[in-house]
């Protein structure tokens, strides 16, 4: 049985096996550097979604992350007529938007559906089978929803100032040229509109990564890239700033899921369409002796006392706003009037703004 646990963290531990991505900014278009094979990822998603029931059974992670991302919409006190779900997968965000939730800021009020704040949601995804997998489920009639298949998820086919908000959950970690895509998102947003996203990052699946690396070194005398590289949380803020966004908020959650074995974890990743798609990956399946050794290493280094194996999914959440007239601006450096020492000791008095900080 899978068990989910959430841990909020503000720091990132350093692991010897860490594999992070560095970025250079370039104009929108086909990236010069291909980290991921787009066609391989397309095939993985198509195969995964073709088995509808198996694909739905492993939606637990995407649904959890989509739910936490949509909760952040409750802090935005405005209607959002036209919203884009970029990299929609099986429309997990659309389904979550139609479920009643309690606003943490008003716990005594009746539950609300966030979809009531939206006039229309456009779900965009490169895998047509994944995108239309749940087109016959009841949530489709609970909101105005349209689906669009993207020919290239790194070239957004939308005009400037089209959307009142852009959401993205569990898709951006497969983008080759993330700086370019973020700049395009800023371009298609209307003035003073938000971008909310959640993506895998940092040391996600470090338990699996270290186990496969050590097993490969012991059995093959070298290391193969069996787990895809991911963005570091420290990169995300600078990338959003370079893309022209303002008022940035970036935070990290660890979602830890316990599996009965390493093979159960790898089976679920495959059923999600989240297999390795790195261009320079070793072709063909991982050798059986390496897998058996990795399972033993996983249990020895990371195993729980009850015999299960934890898998850590580090989720980077980001909220950023396109610049707009009348938008709140950061104060100039050195213009503060309060002492941090006095604030920490409770001696300083803080006066809130007229709107209480609500957007």
Order of alpha helices (4+ residues) and beta strands (2+ residues): beta-alpha-alpha-alpha-beta-alpha-beta-beta-beta-alpha-beta-beta-alpha-beta-alpha-alpha-beta-alpha-alpha-beta-alpha
